[in-house]
Amino acid sequence: MGVELNAPTSFPIVVIGGGPGGSTCAAALAKRGRRVILLEKAKHPRFHLGESLLPMSMPVLDALGVLEEAKARFIVKRGARFHAPDGRTARYGFEQSFAGAGGGWAFQVPRDEFDEMLLRHAEKCGAEVREECEATRVRFESGRAIVECGGAIEASFVVDASGRDALLAHDARATSRIPGLDKTALYTHFRGVWRDEGDREGDIQIVAFRGGWFWFIPFKDGRTSVGAVVGSEWIRERPASPPELFARAVAESIVATRLLDGADPLFETRATADFSFHVGETRGDGWIAVGDSGGFIDPLFSTGAHLAMNGGLLGAAAIDDALAAGDTSSARFAAWEETTRRGAGLFLGMVQAFYAEKLQPYIFAEKQHPYLRRAITSMLAGDVYEDSRWARDLRARFPAQLA
């Protein structure tokens, strides 16, 4: 349900959704002098998954002007360690990517705190922010958009950053499932989970087991986010409640059992299902879809916030240029869509290769080719938007499948 907006009822730009993509886009537009309103259905802070950022999102935080604040608030993440079911490990330090030291670190962030930081910053930049105001429909009439949200707001341009609600795509029935990614996440937070030491304390631990994989994401305050991502078949073979399923997943992994030894859960295990979907169009006359609203990829490589923030920042520049030219047609956003699709497509191919067990031999190879190692590291760092040689090589080796 929405709340009535008293005034004004007309804005040049309406951003739907106050997650990382929406807040980034709204802040960037406001910094460019654009008048923009952001509608967020919840009240921040609110819980959200997707707590591990990627190094190539740090330039976005820097461009927004919040990088120093993030440094003071969140633990630094310098790499990702993969654990095979048999206990073998392989660590990828981000400084070994093709971006080098410039792509060498990121943050692990409790999303309630991180998302609120970005939302408040958008407000400081001049965006109008309305929380507990849910946009329920967008109508396009005579070259204008009407956003229904308890009241109605008329706009020249709409940014759908509504996350997995994917307001415009679902309304147009433009979503489709992605083959092989019918997954469920079982998750909670713990205290007392093992973590690495020194500069590696903030590393994400990705633990593979027969039924799927775990994430272990450490926070600065001592908490650790832990989740098990499993397939529908695995669940059908073990009908049980989310806490029972999580316990069974842990029992099936010698690594997860060791990491959680002596740890205490902070809330009962929750579940969210059917992660991934594809959206046919992420642009149209007078609108674009940013982040998860333009398609959602399984969280294996911590890509959600990264794709959303980069898409939001790039989208703000494209919107500003379009408004300056007096042309907000779909064609104006073709280059933006091509760039964002390029990044998402590389991630998708790698995720599908992981589940098909085609990627693991390369991740855990004892004699790994240095070039391939740097390519995998660069993907993990989020350096996926340029049409670089290493990215083309990974796309050829691990092509994305949408149907």
N, C-alpha and C positions, 0 to 999 in steps of 0.2 A: 504494500500500500504506500501511497505517497502523501506528502503534506502540501498544503496550499502555499504557493509562492505569492507573496503580497505584491511585490513590485521589484524590478521591472518585469514585464512579460515579453520583452524582445531583447535578444542579444545577437551580435554577429555570429558568435561561435558558442555552441553548447557541447560540452564534454560529458559523456555519460559514464560514470565510474571513477572512483577515487583510489584505485590501486596504483601501482607504479607507472603503468602506461598512461593512464588518464592524468595523474598528477604531474608527470613529466611533461606531457603535451601541453597542459594548461599553464604550467609555470613558464615553459619556453615561449608560448604565445604571448603571455602577459609581459614577459621581459622584452618582447618585440613591440610592445605597445598596443597589442590587440585586446579588445574587450571580450572577455570570455567568462562563462559561468560553468562550474563543475557541479554535477548532481551525483551524490553518493547515497545509496539506499540505506547504508548502515551508519552507525555512530562510531567514529574512531576514538580510541584504538579498538580493533576487533581482530580475532584470531584468523590466521590464514597460513596455509602451507606455502612452500617455495622459499625456504629460508637461506639458501646458499647462493650468493651472487658470483658473477664471473668477472675476471680481470678487465675484459674489454667493455664492461659497463662503467668502469671508473671514470673514463672521459665524459660520460653522460653526467655523473654526479658532479664532476668538476665544472662542466658547462653550466649546470644549474646553480652552482655556488654552494653546494652542501657537502663537498668532499671532506673538508676539515671537520665539520660537525660529525660526519660518519666515522672518521678516524678516532674521535674522542669517545664514541659511544659503542663501537662494535669490535669484535675480535677479528684480527687479520687472518685471512685464508691464503696460504701460499702454495697449496697443492692439493692433489687428490690421490688417495691411496686405494687401490683395488685389491680385494681379497678373494682368491679363488676358493671354491668349496673344499679343496684339499688343504687349505692353509697357506698356499703360496701367495705372495704379495708383490705388487708392482706400484711404485710411487711415481707420479708425474708432477714435477715441480714446474710451476707456471713460468719461471724465469727461463726455462729451456724451450719455450715456444719460439716461433719465428719472429714474434714481436719483441722478444728478449725482455730486458728489465722493464720496458714500458708496459708489458702485459703480465707482470710478475706477481700480482697479488689482488685480492678482493676482500670481501667481508662475509662473515656468517652473521645473519641478522634475524632476531625475532621479528616476524613480519608485522605484528601489531605495532611495535615501536617504529620500525622502518617506514611502514606505509603512512603512519601518522606524521612522521618527520617530513615526508615528501608532500603530503597534503597541506600541512601548515605552511610549508615553504611556498607552495603554489599560491596560497592566500597572501603571504607576505609579498610575493611578486606582483600582486594586483588582481589575481583571479578571484571572482566571486565564488564562494564555496557554500553549497547547501547540503548538509548531511541529513540523514533520515528522509530523503526525498528521492523516491524511486521512479525512474522513468519506465513507463509501461508500454509505450508505443511511440513510433515516429512516423508521421505522415508527411509526404512531399506533395505540395500543392503550388502550382504556378511559380516554380523556381524557388520556393521557400520550404523550409522544414518546420513542422509543428511537432514539438516534443510534449507528449502528454505525461504529466507527473503530478497528479492531484489537481493542478491547474494546467495551463498550457503555455509553452514558451515558443515564440517564433524565432527562427534563426536562419542565417544565410548558409551556415555550415554546421554539420554534426560530426563529432568524433565518438564512435562507439568503442568505449573502453570498459564495457560491462563485464569483462572476464568470461568465464564459461557460461554465463547467462546468454552471451552472444545475441543481444536483443535483435539487431537487424537481420542477422543470418537465420536465426530460428523463426523469426516472423516471415521471412521469405522462403522458409524451408530449404535453405541452401547449405545445410550441413550434411556430412556423410561420415560414416565410421572409417577408421584407418585399419587395414588388415593386420591381424596379429597383435593388436594393442588393446584387447579387452581385459584391462587390468583393474585391480582393486588395491588401494593403499590402506594399510592398518597402521595407526600411528599414535604416539603419545610422547610426552617429555619425561626425562629421567634426571635424577641427580646421582652422582657417583659412578658415571660411566667412564671407562678407560678412555684416555685421550693421549696423543703424543705430547712431547715436551718441547720447550724452546720455541724456535721459529715455526715448528710444525704443529704446535698445539691446536691451531685453528684448521688443520687439514680436514677435509671431508673424508669419511671412510665409506667406501661402497663395497658391500659384502655380498658376493654371489652365493646362492645355494640352489639346490635342485629345483625348488618351486618358484624361484624368482630372485629378488635381491633386497638388501636392506640399505637404508641411508643412516649414517650417524653424523649429525651436524652439531658441533660444539658451540655454545654461546659464552659470552664474556662473563656472565654471572654464575657460571658453573652448571647450568642446565645443558642437557643434550637432547636435541630432537632426534627421535628414532622412529623409522617407519619401515614396514615390510611391504613390498609391492609384489603381488602374486596374481597368477592368471585365473580365469574363470573355472578352468578345468580343475585346478588345484583346490579351489574352494568347494566345487561340487563333490569332490572326493572326501571332504572333511566338513560336512555341514555343522556349523557351530556359530557362537556369538563372536563379535570382533575380538574381545579379550582372549577368548579361547583359541581363535585362529592365530592371533599374534603369538601366543605362548607356543603353539604347535610349530609355527615358523621358526621361532627361536630354537626350539628343541631339535629342529632339523639342520641347524647350522652350528658347527663346532666353533666357528669364529664369533658369531653373534652371541652364543652362550658365554664365551670367554669375555667378550667386551662388556656384557651386561652383568657379570658376576658381582653381586653385592650392591647393584644399583637399585634405586627406589623410584617407581613411577609416580608422577605428579598428578595425573588424572587418568581416568579409565580410557582404555584404548578406543579410538574412534575409527570409522571407516568411510572412505569415499570411493565410488566406483566409476567405471567407464570413463577413464581419463581422456583419451585422445579422439579428436574429430578434425575433419578437414572442412574448410569453408571455400565454396566455389569462387566467390568474388569478395575482395577486401576493399574495394573502392567503387564509387558510383558518383552520379551527379550530385554534388553537395555533401558527400560523406566519405569517410574512410573508417575501417575497423582496425583498431590497434591492439596488439597483444593477444591474449587468449580469445577475444571476441572474433579474431580473424583466423582461429584455428588453434587447437591445443595439442601439444606433444607431451608424451609420457615424461615424467620428471627425472629420468635417469641421469641426465647430464646437467641438471639445475638450470634449465634454459628459460623457464617461464618469465621471471622478472627481467632477465637480460633481453629477450625478444621484445617484451613490452616497453621497456625504457628506451631502447634504441629505436624501435618503431615510433614511439611517441615523440622523441626528439627530432628524428628525420621527418616525421609527419608534420610537426609544427612548422618547420622550414618550408615544406611544400605548401601547406595551407597559407602561410604568410605570402608566399610568392603568388599563389593563385588569386588571393583576394586583392593583392596589389595590381594584378593584371586584369581583374574583373572577370575572371573565367574560372569557375569552380567545377567544370565538367570532369567527368571521369577520366578523360584523356590526360588531364593535367597531372594525374597521380600514377600514371603508368610506370614511370621510373622508380617512384617510391615503392610501388607494389613489387616490381621486379627485384629490387634490393632486399626487401624484407622477406620475400619468398625464397631468395637465394640462401639467406641465412637459415631460415627454418627448414628448408629442404635438406641441407647438409646434416643438420642435427637429426632429422627424421631418418635418413638413411643409416646413420650410425646407431640410432636406437634400435631400428629393425634388425640390423646386423648383430647387435648384442643379443637380442632375444632369439635369433636364429643360430646363435653360438658360432657365428662366423667371425666376430670381432675378438673374442677372448683369446684365440691363439696368438693374435698380434699383441694384445695388451700384456700377456704373461710370457711372451717369448723370451727365452734365456739369451739368445743371440739376436737382439732386435736391431734392425737397420736404423742407423742414426736419423736418416731423413724421415722414415716412417714414424719414429718416436717423436720427432719434432712436430710432424703433421698432426698426430693424435693429441699431443700437448696443446697445440694451437687451437684445435677444435674444442678441447676442454676449457681453454681460456676464453672462448667465445669470439675468436677472430674469424668470423664466418661471412662477413658481408662483402669483402673484396673477392674478385674473380682471380685469385692467386693460383699459382701452379699446384701447390700442395693441396688446396681445396678441390681443384679439378680432379686431382689424382684420387682423393678420398671419395668424391662423388662417383667416379668411374668404378672404383673398387666396391663401394657400398651404396648402390643407387637406391633412392627412396621409392617406395611402392605405395600408390594411393588407391589402387583398385585391383 
